[in-house]
Amino acid sequence: MTERLLQYIWQFQHYNRSELQIEQGENLQIICAGMLNVNQGPDFLGGKVKIGDTLWVGNVELHLRTSDWFRHLHQNDENYKNIILHVVWKNDAPPGSRFLPGIPLLELQTRVPALLLQRYEDWMNNPSFVPCEKHITAVKELVWQKWKERLVIERLQRKSVFIIDRYEQSNRHWEETFWWIIARNFGIRVNADAFEEMARSIPVKVLTKHKYQANQLEAILFGQAGLLDRRFKGTYPRMLQKEYRYLRQMHRFPKIFVSLKFMRMRPSAFPSIRLAQLASLIGQSTHLFSKVKESVSLGEVKALLHVTANDYWHYYYRFDEPTALCKKNLGDDMVNNILLNTIIPVLFAYGSLNSEQVYIDRVLGWMEEIESEKNRITKGWVTCGVANRHAFDSQSLLELKTQYCDYKRCLECSVGNALLGRG
């Protein structure tokens, strides 16, 4: 037994409530268990109980043992002056003693279903994909639907913290913020930090000034990313190098030190290809965040993102290393990745910060139109019998696995609650 499990049992009243009596011998009726307190003070606030013929309203404190009251020094704490009921797993007060004078005491040890306790213990010791996977198919679809909705919101709120931090750093400039974050996304996980640092060194107003000159855009991006710092054989990279030296002086770009990684990556995801595609995206879209914000349909946003690197890159993955012809289009998987990791979170953060629900509703709707993600985690959920129909599902399942199941937060999970409640 843990204090968190005891709180869960009390919060959801998962114990035998018939013929309740406090340890002092009087009849007890629980009218309201109270609200779980996540701050300092008693475990539950605003409880309501009837002891004998008297109605009591106040706070409820929970402990594994009666003696924990003194071990935690509650007798000297003003926060515990309005306790109407002390709930314990085991009463270890000596028989007949008045261990806590004036505070009614309820012991739960003999009233909690053994199946609930055994199931919880099994979950805590289960090394499988998720603790409850043997029972998960018993959860009703309505429970899953509501829980997935909450998980998606939690995921977007968590990502919003990062986005709003960047928004503050950009002097509250949404176009600048969006530029930093979409550049970070193009770097994918392995080069994300380097791409963001590159983007931070290039103001949006500079990109706008050169947007109609594809070579200049590439020169700026490749130069600030450190990919033009060597001798080249080819005409094109030498030309970019020359352009960059001139533009660096003109705009006084800060010297940054980034190290882009190519190892163990598919050539189509090389940072050189991603930078070329990013340059193409900038060249086709002035005020990119504004265009995204004005887009009502998902199709409009996808049309913005379906870009192709310039012709040079059809024959190269890296400078001076020619390959067979292959057009470097931004594929559907990468487009969906950008939608889920940049566009939807940024619009959600924008809508939340400005109290504009229309953007929140819009992106939640878009998530149901995007193909579900297929990866180790989502495949694990499908194996367990959980639906993964679209990105709304897959994003919720990623959040559930990484933020709840991996930490065995079963008592805070609607699925866990449903299954333990059946016990």
Protein Blocks (a to p, Z undefined) as FASTA:
>chain_A
ZZklmmmmmmnopacfehiacfkopacddfbgbjadfbecdfbghiacdehjbccddddd
ddfbfklmmmnommmpmklmmccbdcdfbdcbdehiafbghiacddfklmgcfklmmmmm
mmmmpcbfblklmmmmmpcfklmmmmmmmmmmmmmmmmmmmmmmmmmmnoopaklmmmmm
mmmmmnommlmmmmmmmmmmmcfklmmmmmmmmklmmmmmmmmnopamcccfbfklmmmm
mmmmmmmmmnopacddddddfehpafklgfklmmmmmmmmmmmoghkllmmmmpmbfklm
mmmmmccddfklmmccbehiacddddddddfklmmmmmmmmmmmmmmmmmmmnopaklmm
mmmmmmmmpccdddfklmmmmmnopacfbfklmmmmmmmmmmmmmnopmklpfklmmmmm
mZZ
